[in-house]
Amino acid sequence: MSATGQEKDLTPPEISARKGKAPLVCLTAYTTPIARLVDPHCDVVLVGDSVGMVLHGLPTTLGVTLDMMIMHGQAVRRGLERALMVVDMPFGSYEESPEQAFRNAARVMAETGCAAVKLEGGEVMAETIRFLTGRGVPVMAHVGLTPQAVNAFGGYRVQGRGRDAERIRRDALAVAEAGALAVVLEKVPETLARGITEEIAIPTIGIGASSACDGQILVVDDMLGLFGDFRPKFVKRYAELGQAAEAAIATYAREVKERRFPAAEHVFGEGPKTVNGEEAA
Ligand code: KIV
């Protein structure tokens, strides 16, 4: 039983129906243990292609492959009981044609058990989103700062300031009309996020897009303080687990060097074996 009392996976239509209601709580996860931790508290768990930077040390998300997304998706699936699981389509796996997108999305769904995929892009991806949703593949869209386009943007800049707002607005309208179940709005000004949220019929999920959105998402390692010195303005650190881990590792290293670990309680004697095959004392 989850913190919210829900016993089965949330479905894409249930997430879409949350438009304008209680804010959607969303986080990323890439592994089974983290999926187990976030599941009771989240409506959506995203296996984001941020996994490439966060867990694999890649400089951008561009090197992430379909096989990586499937492997992490399978791990996350084992840790979820309640949240809607969404898996990111990596760069190069969907942009070529709606058919390519369907072939790869179908593989992701079949091999991970996710109920929806996410892809980046607005107007330019509308045809693909319509193609997928019409064939049983629920799609979460992603507009504003789309990290797979980092080279085209020239960096991870705020999108939609001033006259550029109209471009992002059109993107959000296009993906909503194409049938996306929700849309991630990344790194856009609050006024724009508010306007889009009021205008479109599907939930907006903000990351660096203000509380005006219908929900929020963060990369779990960022909000736990696990991802090094990466401190963008839109991330609130709810814990400093990286510091705690570093302190624990330093203590372990010191105790090994000083022969204080293992201590007597961690050492096996000559006592009788238990059912587990371990010595009792
Ligand atoms: O890859 C990812 O983690 C994402 C979220 C930041 C929205 O796309």
py3Dmol code that shows the C-alpha trace and the ligand (Angstrom):
import py3Dmol

protein = """\
ATOM      1  CA  MET A   1       0.000   0.000   0.000  1.00  0.00           C
ATOM      2  CA  SER A   2       1.396   3.408  -0.940  1.00  0.00           C
ATOM      3  CA  ALA A   3       1.471   6.661   1.018  1.00  0.00           C
ATOM      4  CA  THR A   4      -1.578   7.732  -0.981  1.00  0.00           C
ATOM      5  CA  GLY A   5      -3.575   4.535  -0.522  1.00  0.00           C
ATOM      6  CA  GLN A   6      -3.469   3.592  -4.218  1.00  0.00           C
ATOM      7  CA  GLU A   7      -2.687  -0.084  -4.890  1.00  0.00           C
ATOM      8  CA  LYS A   8      -2.312  -0.337  -8.682  1.00  0.00           C
ATOM      9  CA  ASP A   9      -0.302   1.558 -11.266  1.00  0.00           C
ATOM     10  CA  LEU A  10      -1.698   4.922 -12.264  1.00  0.00           C
ATOM     11  CA  THR A  11      -2.657   4.957 -15.940  1.00  0.00           C
ATOM     12  CA  PRO A  12      -1.957   7.603 -18.615  1.00  0.00           C
ATOM     13  CA  PRO A  13      -5.653   8.687 -18.682  1.00  0.00           C
ATOM     14  CA  GLU A  14      -5.615   9.048 -14.880  1.00  0.00           C
ATOM     15  CA  ILE A  15      -2.567  11.312 -15.131  1.00  0.00           C
ATOM     16  CA  SER A  16      -4.195  13.394 -17.905  1.00  0.00           C
ATOM     17  CA  ALA A  17      -7.346  13.700 -15.786  1.00  0.00           C
ATOM     18  CA  ARG A  18      -5.328  15.432 -13.056  1.00  0.00           C
ATOM     19  CA  LYS A  19      -5.258  18.626 -15.173  1.00  0.00           C
ATOM     20  CA  GLY A  20      -5.961  21.579 -12.889  1.00  0.00           C
ATOM     21  CA  LYS A  21      -6.331  19.339  -9.831  1.00  0.00           C
ATOM     22  CA  ALA A  22      -3.878  18.237  -7.117  1.00  0.00           C
ATOM     23  CA  PRO A  23      -0.326  18.824  -8.386  1.00  0.00           C
ATOM     24  CA  LEU A  24       1.361  15.821  -9.996  1.00  0.00           C
ATOM     25  CA  VAL A  25       4.440  14.644  -8.115  1.00  0.00           C
ATOM     26  CA  CYS A  26       7.091  13.270 -10.467  1.00  0.00           C
ATOM     27  CA  LEU A  27      10.711  12.185 -10.078  1.00  0.00           C
ATOM     28  CA  THR A  28      13.225  10.287 -12.130  1.00  0.00           C
ATOM     29  CA  ALA A  29      14.549   6.850 -11.167  1.00  0.00           C
ATOM     30  CA  TYR A  30      17.091   4.614 -12.866  1.00  0.00           C
ATOM     31  CA  THR A  31      17.460   1.691 -10.458  1.00  0.00           C
ATOM     32  CA  THR A  32      15.245  -0.688  -8.484  1.00  0.00           C
ATOM     33  CA  PRO A  33      16.130   0.604  -4.981  1.00  0.00           C
ATOM     34  CA  ILE A  34      15.466   4.240  -5.906  1.00  0.00           C
ATOM     35  CA  ALA A  35      12.246   3.242  -7.696  1.00  0.00           C
ATOM     36  CA  ARG A  36      11.088   1.542  -4.474  1.00  0.00           C
ATOM     37  CA  LEU A  37      11.838   4.710  -2.501  1.00  0.00           C
ATOM     38  CA  VAL A  38      10.062   7.159  -4.823  1.00  0.00           C
ATOM     39  CA  ASP A  39       7.080   4.994  -5.828  1.00  0.00           C
ATOM     40  CA  PRO A  40       4.878   5.507  -2.741  1.00  0.00           C
ATOM     41  CA  HIS A  41       5.188   9.294  -3.081  1.00  0.00           C
ATOM     42  CA  CYS A  42       5.060   9.834  -6.847  1.00  0.00           C
ATOM     43  CA  ASP A  43       2.371   9.889  -9.520  1.00  0.00           C
ATOM     44  CA  VAL A  44       4.885   9.551 -12.350  1.00  0.00           C
ATOM     45  CA  VAL A  45       8.324   7.970 -12.276  1.00  0.00           C
ATOM     46  CA  LEU A  46      10.413   8.856 -15.309  1.00  0.00           C
ATOM     47  CA  VAL A  47      13.308   6.732 -16.454  1.00  0.00           C
ATOM     48  CA  GLY A  48      14.957   9.816 -17.913  1.00  0.00           C
ATOM     49  CA  ASP A  49      17.770   9.821 -20.429  1.00  0.00           C
ATOM     50  CA  SER A  50      19.479  12.016 -17.825  1.00  0.00           C
ATOM     51  CA  VAL A  51      20.660   8.565 -16.674  1.00  0.00           C
ATOM     52  CA  GLY A  52      23.489   8.966 -19.172  1.00  0.00           C
ATOM     53  CA  MET A  53      24.887  12.007 -17.374  1.00  0.00           C
ATOM     54  CA  VAL A  54      23.869  11.073 -13.844  1.00  0.00           C
ATOM     55  CA  LEU A  55      24.883   7.394 -13.682  1.00  0.00           C
ATOM     56  CA  HIS A  56      27.137   6.842 -16.695  1.00  0.00           C
ATOM     57  CA  GLY A  57      29.225  10.034 -16.586  1.00  0.00           C
ATOM     58  CA  LEU A  58      28.369  11.102 -20.139  1.00  0.00           C
ATOM     59  CA  PRO A  59      28.816  14.820 -20.950  1.00  0.00           C
ATOM     60  CA  THR A  60      25.316  15.141 -22.459  1.00  0.00           C
ATOM     61  CA  THR A  61      22.301  12.868 -23.023  1.00  0.00           C
ATOM     62  CA  LEU A  62      23.216  12.403 -26.686  1.00  0.00           C
ATOM     63  CA  GLY A  63      25.194   9.199 -26.141  1.00  0.00           C
ATOM     64  CA  VAL A  64      22.351   7.370 -24.413  1.00  0.00           C
ATOM     65  CA  THR A  65      21.163   4.290 -26.320  1.00  0.00           C
ATOM     66  CA  LEU A  66      17.876   2.431 -26.546  1.00  0.00           C
ATOM     67  CA  ASP A  67      19.512  -0.572 -24.842  1.00  0.00           C
ATOM     68  CA  MET A  68      20.548   1.613 -21.888  1.00  0.00           C
ATOM     69  CA  MET A  69      16.997   2.959 -21.524  1.00  0.00           C
ATOM     70  CA  ILE A  70      15.579  -0.566 -21.690  1.00  0.00           C
ATOM     71  CA  MET A  71      18.011  -1.917 -19.093  1.00  0.00           C
ATOM     72  CA  HIS A  72      17.271   0.919 -16.648  1.00  0.00           C
ATOM     73  CA  GLY A  73      13.556   0.697 -17.451  1.00  0.00           C
ATOM     74  CA  GLN A  74      13.525  -2.982 -16.506  1.00  0.00           C
ATOM     75  CA  ALA A  75      15.285  -2.202 -13.228  1.00  0.00           C
ATOM     76  CA  VAL A  76      12.830   0.570 -12.365  1.00  0.00           C
ATOM     77  CA  ARG A  77       9.807  -1.569 -13.297  1.00  0.00           C
ATOM     78  CA  ARG A  78      10.819  -4.082 -10.588  1.00  0.00           C
ATOM     79  CA  GLY A  79      10.624  -1.328  -7.972  1.00  0.00           C
ATOM     80  CA  LEU A  80       7.242   0.194  -8.869  1.00  0.00           C
ATOM     81  CA  GLU A  81       3.751  -0.715  -7.652  1.00  0.00           C
ATOM     82  CA  ARG A  82       1.828   2.503  -7.982  1.00  0.00           C
ATOM     83  CA  ALA A  83       3.318   5.283 -10.097  1.00  0.00           C
ATOM     84  CA  LEU A  84       2.930   5.606 -13.856  1.00  0.00           C
ATOM     85  CA  MET A  85       6.260   4.583 -15.361  1.00  0.00           C
ATOM     86  CA  VAL A  86       7.433   6.640 -18.332  1.00  0.00           C
ATOM     87  CA  VAL A  87      10.623   5.869 -20.253  1.00  0.00           C
ATOM     88  CA  ASP A  88      12.513   8.477 -22.268  1.00  0.00           C
ATOM     89  CA  MET A  89      13.151   7.790 -25.946  1.00  0.00           C
ATOM     90  CA  PRO A  90      16.862   8.533 -26.450  1.00  0.00           C
ATOM     91  CA  PHE A  91      18.323  10.832 -29.085  1.00  0.00           C
ATOM     92  CA  GLY A  92      18.169   9.277 -32.558  1.00  0.00           C
ATOM     93  CA  SER A  93      15.549   6.662 -31.709  1.00  0.00           C
ATOM     94  CA  TYR A  94      12.418   8.561 -32.817  1.00  0.00           C
ATOM     95  CA  GLU A  95      13.141  11.730 -34.829  1.00  0.00           C
ATOM     96  CA  GLU A  96      13.561  10.134 -38.271  1.00  0.00           C
ATOM     97  CA  SER A  97       9.941   9.146 -38.866  1.00  0.00           C
ATOM     98  CA  PRO A  98       6.759   8.174 -37.026  1.00  0.00           C
ATOM     99  CA  GLU A  99       7.443   4.579 -38.083  1.00  0.00           C
ATOM    100  CA  GLN A 100      10.907   4.596 -36.529  1.00  0.00           C
ATOM    101  CA  ALA A 101       9.435   6.106 -33.359  1.00  0.00           C
ATOM    102  CA  PHE A 102       6.713   3.434 -33.210  1.00  0.00           C
ATOM    103  CA  ARG A 103       9.135   0.565 -33.764  1.00  0.00           C
ATOM    104  CA  ASN A 104      11.433   1.728 -30.970  1.00  0.00           C
ATOM    105  CA  ALA A 105       8.670   2.817 -28.581  1.00  0.00           C
ATOM    106  CA  ALA A 106       6.956  -0.557 -28.994  1.00  0.00           C
ATOM    107  CA  ARG A 107      10.227  -2.269 -28.095  1.00  0.00           C
ATOM    108  CA  VAL A 108      10.645  -0.050 -25.019  1.00  0.00           C
ATOM    109  CA  MET A 109       7.091  -0.799 -23.874  1.00  0.00           C
ATOM    110  CA  ALA A 110       7.326  -4.545 -24.518  1.00  0.00           C
ATOM    111  CA  GLU A 111      10.728  -4.991 -22.892  1.00  0.00           C
ATOM    112  CA  THR A 112      10.314  -2.690 -19.867  1.00  0.00           C
ATOM    113  CA  GLY A 113       6.594  -2.873 -19.110  1.00  0.00           C
ATOM    114  CA  CYS A 114       6.296   0.935 -19.076  1.00  0.00           C
ATOM    115  CA  ALA A 115       2.901   2.425 -19.902  1.00  0.00           C
ATOM    116  CA  ALA A 116       4.157   5.507 -21.738  1.00  0.00           C
ATOM    117  CA  VAL A 117       7.221   6.978 -23.397  1.00  0.00           C
ATOM    118  CA  LYS A 118       8.531  10.543 -23.379  1.00  0.00           C
ATOM    119  CA  LEU A 119      10.069  12.311 -26.340  1.00  0.00           C
ATOM    120  CA  GLU A 120      11.458  15.788 -26.846  1.00  0.00           C
ATOM    121  CA  GLY A 121      10.171  18.332 -29.336  1.00  0.00           C
ATOM    122  CA  GLY A 122       7.089  20.438 -30.030  1.00  0.00           C
ATOM    123  CA  GLU A 123       5.515  21.241 -33.397  1.00  0.00           C
ATOM    124  CA  VAL A 124       8.105  19.191 -35.229  1.00  0.00           C
ATOM    125  CA  MET A 125       7.148  16.043 -33.279  1.00  0.00           C
ATOM    126  CA  ALA A 126       3.363  16.538 -33.389  1.00  0.00           C
ATOM    127  CA  GLU A 127       2.847  14.156 -36.312  1.00  0.00           C
ATOM    128  CA  THR A 128       4.872  11.468 -34.535  1.00  0.00           C
ATOM    129  CA  ILE A 129       2.963  11.931 -31.280  1.00  0.00           C
ATOM    130  CA  ARG A 130      -0.334  11.554 -33.173  1.00  0.00           C
ATOM    131  CA  PHE A 131       0.988   8.424 -34.909  1.00  0.00           C
ATOM    132  CA  LEU A 132       2.090   6.836 -31.634  1.00  0.00           C
ATOM    133  CA  THR A 133      -0.951   7.712 -29.538  1.00  0.00           C
ATOM    134  CA  GLY A 134      -3.218   6.415 -32.320  1.00  0.00           C
ATOM    135  CA  ARG A 135      -1.414   3.069 -32.125  1.00  0.00           C
ATOM    136  CA  GLY A 136      -1.493   2.423 -28.387  1.00  0.00           C
ATOM    137  CA  VAL A 137       1.648   4.259 -27.310  1.00  0.00           C
ATOM    138  CA  PRO A 138       0.843   6.980 -24.761  1.00  0.00           C
ATOM    139  CA  VAL A 139       3.316   9.853 -25.079  1.00  0.00           C
ATOM    140  CA  MET A 140       4.537  12.430 -22.616  1.00  0.00           C
ATOM    141  CA  ALA A 141       5.903  15.416 -24.533  1.00  0.00           C
ATOM    142  CA  HIS A 142       8.803  17.697 -23.531  1.00  0.00           C
ATOM    143  CA  VAL A 143       9.191  21.295 -24.721  1.00  0.00           C
ATOM    144  CA  GLY A 144      11.148  24.402 -23.728  1.00  0.00           C
ATOM    145  CA  LEU A 145      14.726  23.432 -22.989  1.00  0.00           C
ATOM    146  CA  THR A 146      15.022  20.017 -24.581  1.00  0.00           C
ATOM    147  CA  PRO A 147      18.463  18.687 -23.519  1.00  0.00           C
ATOM    148  CA  GLN A 148      18.877  16.494 -26.612  1.00  0.00           C
ATOM    149  CA  ALA A 149      19.006  19.770 -28.595  1.00  0.00           C
ATOM    150  CA  VAL A 150      21.791  21.230 -26.422  1.00  0.00           C
ATOM    151  CA  ASN A 151      24.065  21.729 -29.427  1.00  0.00           C
ATOM    152  CA  ALA A 152      21.400  23.519 -31.439  1.00  0.00           C
ATOM    153  CA  PHE A 153      20.594  25.765 -28.436  1.00  0.00           C
ATOM    154  CA  GLY A 154      24.284  26.415 -27.726  1.00  0.00           C
ATOM    155  CA  GLY A 155      23.933  25.361 -24.081  1.00  0.00           C
ATOM    156  CA  TYR A 156      21.337  24.705 -21.401  1.00  0.00           C
ATOM    157  CA  ARG A 157      19.773  28.167 -21.632  1.00  0.00           C
ATOM    158  CA  VAL A 158      16.348  29.350 -20.468  1.00  0.00           C
ATOM    159  CA  GLN A 159      13.975  29.095 -23.434  1.00  0.00           C
ATOM    160  CA  GLY A 160      10.956  31.226 -24.321  1.00  0.00           C
ATOM    161  CA  ARG A 161      12.053  34.628 -23.073  1.00  0.00           C
ATOM    162  CA  GLY A 162      10.573  37.671 -24.823  1.00  0.00           C
ATOM    163  CA  ARG A 163       9.547  37.045 -28.425  1.00  0.00           C
ATOM    164  CA  ASP A 164      10.715  33.424 -28.203  1.00  0.00           C
ATOM    165  CA  ALA A 165       7.743  32.721 -25.904  1.00  0.00           C
ATOM    166  CA  GLU A 166       5.432  32.298 -28.884  1.00  0.00           C
ATOM    167  CA  ARG A 167       7.563  29.443 -30.246  1.00  0.00           C
ATOM    168  CA  ILE A 168       7.294  27.490 -26.983  1.00  0.00           C
ATOM    169  CA  ARG A 169       3.579  28.261 -26.714  1.00  0.00           C
ATOM    170  CA  ARG A 170       3.009  26.852 -30.218  1.00  0.00           C
ATOM    171  CA  ASP A 171       5.061  23.782 -29.322  1.00  0.00           C
ATOM    172  CA  ALA A 172       2.948  23.114 -26.225  1.00  0.00           C
ATOM    173  CA  LEU A 173      -0.317  23.624 -28.127  1.00  0.00           C
ATOM    174  CA  ALA A 174       0.853  21.306 -30.917  1.00  0.00           C
ATOM    175  CA  VAL A 175       1.788  18.402 -28.631  1.00  0.00           C
ATOM    176  CA  ALA A 176      -1.437  18.782 -26.656  1.00  0.00           C
ATOM    177  CA  GLU A 177      -3.510  18.733 -29.832  1.00  0.00           C
ATOM    178  CA  ALA A 178      -1.544  15.720 -31.087  1.00  0.00           C
ATOM    179  CA  GLY A 179      -2.702  13.691 -28.094  1.00  0.00           C
ATOM    180  CA  ALA A 180       0.192  13.820 -25.609  1.00  0.00           C
ATOM    181  CA  LEU A 181      -0.894  12.691 -22.140  1.00  0.00           C
ATOM    182  CA  ALA A 182       1.060  15.535 -20.474  1.00  0.00           C
ATOM    183  CA  VAL A 183       3.923  17.855 -21.356  1.00  0.00           C
ATOM    184  CA  VAL A 184       7.149  18.583 -19.520  1.00  0.00           C
ATOM    185  CA  LEU A 185       7.985  22.311 -19.610  1.00  0.00           C
ATOM    186  CA  GLU A 186      11.683  22.753 -18.952  1.00  0.00           C
ATOM    187  CA  LYS A 187      13.468  25.978 -18.032  1.00  0.00           C
ATOM    188  CA  VAL A 188      10.949  28.575 -19.222  1.00  0.00           C
ATOM    189  CA  PRO A 189       9.868  31.810 -17.520  1.00  0.00           C
ATOM    190  CA  GLU A 190       7.011  31.654 -15.018  1.00  0.00           C
ATOM    191  CA  THR A 191       4.679  33.882 -17.051  1.00  0.00           C
ATOM    192  CA  LEU A 192       5.015  31.615 -20.061  1.00  0.00           C
ATOM    193  CA  ALA A 193       4.514  28.444 -17.993  1.00  0.00           C
ATOM    194  CA  ARG A 194       1.390  29.955 -16.425  1.00  0.00           C
ATOM    195  CA  GLY A 195      -0.028  31.009 -19.797  1.00  0.00           C
ATOM    196  CA  ILE A 196       0.565  27.587 -21.350  1.00  0.00           C
ATOM    197  CA  THR A 197      -0.868  25.793 -18.315  1.00  0.00           C
ATOM    198  CA  GLU A 198      -4.032  27.894 -18.576  1.00  0.00           C
ATOM    199  CA  GLU A 199      -4.319  27.409 -22.309  1.00  0.00           C
ATOM    200  CA  ILE A 200      -3.755  23.707 -22.920  1.00  0.00           C
ATOM    201  CA  ALA A 201      -5.995  20.830 -21.892  1.00  0.00           C
ATOM    202  CA  ILE A 202      -3.271  18.439 -20.680  1.00  0.00           C
ATOM    203  CA  PRO A 203      -1.162  18.671 -17.512  1.00  0.00           C
ATOM    204  CA  THR A 204       2.045  20.677 -17.640  1.00  0.00           C
ATOM    205  CA  ILE A 205       4.877  19.215 -15.598  1.00  0.00           C
ATOM    206  CA  GLY A 206       7.457  21.821 -14.744  1.00  0.00           C
ATOM    207  CA  ILE A 207      11.190  21.597 -14.248  1.00  0.00           C
ATOM    208  CA  GLY A 208      12.501  25.109 -13.834  1.00  0.00           C
ATOM    209  CA  ALA A 209       9.077  26.352 -14.935  1.00  0.00           C
ATOM    210  CA  SER A 210       7.516  27.567 -11.634  1.00  0.00           C
ATOM    211  CA  SER A 211       4.687  26.328  -9.436  1.00  0.00           C
ATOM    212  CA  ALA A 212       2.157  27.540 -12.028  1.00  0.00           C
ATOM    213  CA  CYS A 213       2.451  24.113 -13.685  1.00  0.00           C
ATOM    214  CA  ASP A 214       0.099  21.187 -13.021  1.00  0.00           C
ATOM    215  CA  GLY A 215       2.972  19.178 -11.554  1.00  0.00           C
ATOM    216  CA  GLN A 216       6.695  19.144 -10.917  1.00  0.00           C
ATOM    217  CA  ILE A 217       9.549  16.863 -11.843  1.00  0.00           C
ATOM    218  CA  LEU A 218      13.172  16.773 -10.697  1.00  0.00           C
ATOM    219  CA  VAL A 219      16.076  14.457 -11.329  1.00  0.00           C
ATOM    220  CA  VAL A 220      16.143  12.445  -8.106  1.00  0.00           C
ATOM    221  CA  ASP A 221      19.931  12.515  -7.774  1.00  0.00           C
ATOM    222  CA  ASP A 222      19.858  16.331  -8.007  1.00  0.00           C
ATOM    223  CA  MET A 223      17.297  16.803  -5.248  1.00  0.00           C
ATOM    224  CA  LEU A 224      19.085  14.284  -3.027  1.00  0.00           C
ATOM    225  CA  GLY A 225      22.411  16.093  -3.458  1.00  0.00           C
ATOM    226  CA  LEU A 226      23.993  13.048  -5.096  1.00  0.00           C
ATOM    227  CA  PHE A 227      25.033  14.558  -8.425  1.00  0.00           C
ATOM    228  CA  GLY A 228      28.233  16.381  -7.494  1.00  0.00           C
ATOM    229  CA  ASP A 229      28.425  20.131  -7.747  1.00  0.00           C
ATOM    230  CA  PHE A 230      25.568  20.442 -10.259  1.00  0.00           C
ATOM    231  CA  ARG A 231      23.446  23.193  -8.689  1.00  0.00           C
ATOM    232  CA  PRO A 232      21.069  24.744 -11.229  1.00  0.00           C
ATOM    233  CA  LYS A 233      18.741  27.453  -9.876  1.00  0.00           C
ATOM    234  CA  PHE A 234      15.628  25.301 -10.362  1.00  0.00           C
ATOM    235  CA  VAL A 235      16.842  22.408  -8.201  1.00  0.00           C
ATOM    236  CA  LYS A 236      16.124  22.463  -4.492  1.00  0.00           C
ATOM    237  CA  ARG A 237      18.357  20.068  -2.582  1.00  0.00           C
ATOM    238  CA  TYR A 238      16.197  18.214  -0.084  1.00  0.00           C
ATOM    239  CA  ALA A 239      19.195  16.274   1.240  1.00  0.00           C
ATOM    240  CA  GLU A 240      22.977  16.199   0.947  1.00  0.00           C
ATOM    241  CA  LEU A 241      23.422  12.468   0.428  1.00  0.00           C
ATOM    242  CA  GLY A 242      26.597  12.979  -1.583  1.00  0.00           C
ATOM    243  CA  GLN A 243      28.279  14.606   1.423  1.00  0.00           C
ATOM    244  CA  ALA A 244      26.931  11.915   3.758  1.00  0.00           C
ATOM    245  CA  ALA A 245      28.240   9.173   1.436  1.00  0.00           C
ATOM    246  CA  GLU A 246      31.646  10.820   1.165  1.00  0.00           C
ATOM    247  CA  ALA A 247      31.937  11.079   4.949  1.00  0.00           C
ATOM    248  CA  ALA A 248      30.942   7.415   5.360  1.00  0.00           C
ATOM    249  CA  ILE A 249      33.485   6.278   2.746  1.00  0.00           C
ATOM    250  CA  ALA A 250      36.233   8.346   4.383  1.00  0.00           C
ATOM    251  CA  THR A 251      35.414   6.806   7.783  1.00  0.00           C
ATOM    252  CA  TYR A 252      35.500   3.295   6.281  1.00  0.00           C
ATOM    253  CA  ALA A 253      38.871   3.984   4.666  1.00  0.00           C
ATOM    254  CA  ARG A 254      40.305   5.317   7.927  1.00  0.00           C
ATOM    255  CA  GLU A 255      38.994   2.353   9.948  1.00  0.00           C
ATOM    256  CA  VAL A 256      40.411  -0.168   7.463  1.00  0.00           C
ATOM    257  CA  LYS A 257      43.809   1.512   7.588  1.00  0.00           C
ATOM    258  CA  GLU A 258      43.709   1.607  11.401  1.00  0.00           C
ATOM    259  CA  ARG A 259      42.461  -2.042  11.574  1.00  0.00           C
ATOM    260  CA  ARG A 260      39.371  -0.863  13.475  1.00  0.00           C
ATOM    261  CA  PHE A 261      37.116  -2.453  10.814  1.00  0.00           C
ATOM    262  CA  PRO A 262      36.117  -5.261  10.815  1.00  0.00           C
ATOM    263  CA  ALA A 263      35.500  -5.270  14.584  1.00  0.00           C
ATOM    264  CA  ALA A 264      34.682  -8.309  16.709  1.00  0.00           C
ATOM    265  CA  GLU A 265      30.952  -8.188  15.813  1.00  0.00           C
ATOM    266  CA  HIS A 266      31.739  -8.521  12.093  1.00  0.00           C
ATOM    267  CA  VAL A 267      34.048 -11.523  12.447  1.00  0.00           C
ATOM    268  CA  PHE A 268      33.150 -15.255  12.359  1.00  0.00           C
ATOM    269  CA  GLY A 269      34.434 -17.617  15.004  1.00  0.00           C
ATOM    270  CA  GLU A 270      34.352 -21.428  15.117  1.00  0.00           C
ATOM    271  CA  GLY A 271      30.696 -21.630  16.316  1.00  0.00           C
ATOM    272  CA  PRO A 272      28.048 -24.023  14.861  1.00  0.00           C
ATOM    273  CA  LYS A 273      26.499 -23.232  11.470  1.00  0.00           C
ATOM    274  CA  THR A 274      22.936 -21.815  11.273  1.00  0.00           C
ATOM    275  CA  VAL A 275      20.358 -22.766   8.605  1.00  0.00           C
ATOM    276  CA  ASN A 276      21.740 -19.974   6.407  1.00  0.00           C
ATOM    277  CA  GLY A 277      25.130 -21.611   6.442  1.00  0.00           C
ATOM    278  CA  GLU A 278      26.559 -18.724   8.495  1.00  0.00           C
ATOM    279  CA  GLU A 279      28.227 -19.252  11.802  1.00  0.00           C
ATOM    280  CA  ALA A 280      26.080 -18.349  14.804  1.00  0.00           C
ATOM    281  CA  ALA A 281      28.785 -16.374  16.527  1.00  0.00           C
TER     282      ALA A 281
END
"""
ligand_1 = """\
8
KIV
O 15.869 12.956 -18.655
C 15.269 13.491 -17.710
O 15.547 13.214 -16.535
C 14.221 14.444 -18.026
C 13.643 15.227 -16.906
C 14.629 16.165 -16.387
C 12.380 15.890 -17.289
O 13.870 14.585 -19.148
"""
view = py3Dmol.view(width=600, height=400)
view.addModel(protein, "pdb")
view.setStyle({"model": 0}, {"cartoon": {"style": "trace"}})
view.addModel(ligand_1, "xyz")
view.setStyle({"model": 1}, {"stick": {}})
view.zoomTo()
view.show()
